[in-house]
Amino acid sequence: MKNVTPAKNPTIALFLKLTAVVAVALVVLLIAGFLLKIVLIAAVVAAIAVGVFFLYNLFRRRSKLPVIR
């Protein structure tokens, strides 16, 4: 089995490390952006559902009030 030695030049080693860090950061940002879209869509759907439920209960309560004649 061959020994894998790091780059002899410290500048090249630093460049490779920074490239790996930037690549990982880009992947994390892409995944976070995708998940953020899903969370925002779910929040909008939940807000609409709660609003409809609130309006339904508001009008249903009004119909149960006794009529004063």
Contact map, one row per residue, 1 for C-alpha under 8 A:
111000000000000000000000000000000000000000000000000000000000000000000
111100000000000000000000000000000000000000000000000000000000000000000
111110000000000000000000000000000000000000000000000000000000000000000
011111000000000000000000000000000000000000000000000000000000000000000
001111100000000000000000000000000000000000000000000000000000000000000
000111110000100000000000000000000000000000000000000000000000000000000
000011111101100000000000000000000000000000000000000000000000000000000
000001111101100000000000000000000000000000000000000000000000000000000
000000111111100000000000000000000000000000000000000000000000000000000
000000111111110000000000000000000000000000000000000000000000000000000
000000001111111000000000000000000000000000000000000000000000000000000
000000111111111100000000000000000000000000000000000000000000000000000
000001111111111110000000000000000000000000000000000000000000000000000
000000000111111111000000000000000000000000000000000000000000000000000
000000000011111111100000000000000000000000000000000000000000000000000
000000000001111111110000000000000000000000000000000000000000000000000
000000000000111111111000000000000000000000000000000000000000000000000
000000000000011111111100000000000000000000000000000000000000000000000
000000000000001111111110000000000000000000000000000000000000000000000
000000000000000111111111000000000000000000000000000000000000000000000
000000000000000011111111100000000000000000000000000000000000000000000
000000000000000001111111110000000000000000000000000000000000000000000
000000000000000000111111111000000000000000000000000000000000000000000
000000000000000000011111111100000000000000000000000000000000000000000
000000000000000000001111111110000000000000000000000000000000000000000
000000000000000000000111111111000000000000000000000000000000000000000
000000000000000000000011111111100000000000000000000000000000000000000
000000000000000000000001111111110000000000000000000000000000000000000
000000000000000000000000111111111000000000000000000000000000000000000
000000000000000000000000011111111100000000000000000000000000000000000
000000000000000000000000001111111110000000000000000000000000000000000
000000000000000000000000000111111111000000000000000000000000000000000
000000000000000000000000000011111111100000000000000000000000000000000
000000000000000000000000000001111111110000000000000000000000000000000
000000000000000000000000000000111111111000000000000000000000000000000
000000000000000000000000000000011111111100000000000000000000000000000
000000000000000000000000000000001111111110000000000000000000000000000
000000000000000000000000000000000111111111000000000000000000000000000
000000000000000000000000000000000011111111100000000000000000000000000
000000000000000000000000000000000001111111110000000000000000000000000
000000000000000000000000000000000000111111111000000000000000000000000
000000000000000000000000000000000000011111111100000000000000000000000
000000000000000000000000000000000000001111111110000000000000000000000
000000000000000000000000000000000000000111111111000000000000000000000
000000000000000000000000000000000000000011111111100000000000000000000
000000000000000000000000000000000000000001111111110000000000000000000
000000000000000000000000000000000000000000111111111000000000000000000
000000000000000000000000000000000000000000011111111100000000000000000
000000000000000000000000000000000000000000001111111110000000000000000
000000000000000000000000000000000000000000000111111111000000000000000
000000000000000000000000000000000000000000000011111111100000000000000
000000000000000000000000000000000000000000000001111111110000000000000
000000000000000000000000000000000000000000000000111111111000000000000
000000000000000000000000000000000000000000000000011111111100000000000
000000000000000000000000000000000000000000000000001111111110000000000
000000000000000000000000000000000000000000000000000111111111000000000
000000000000000000000000000000000000000000000000000011111111100000000
000000000000000000000000000000000000000000000000000001111111110000000
000000000000000000000000000000000000000000000000000000111111111000000
000000000000000000000000000000000000000000000000000000011111111100000
000000000000000000000000000000000000000000000000000000001111111110000
000000000000000000000000000000000000000000000000000000000111111110000
000000000000000000000000000000000000000000000000000000000011111110000
000000000000000000000000000000000000000000000000000000000001111111000
000000000000000000000000000000000000000000000000000000000000111111100
000000000000000000000000000000000000000000000000000000000000000111110
000000000000000000000000000000000000000000000000000000000000000011111
000000000000000000000000000000000000000000000000000000000000000001111
000000000000000000000000000000000000000000000000000000000000000000111
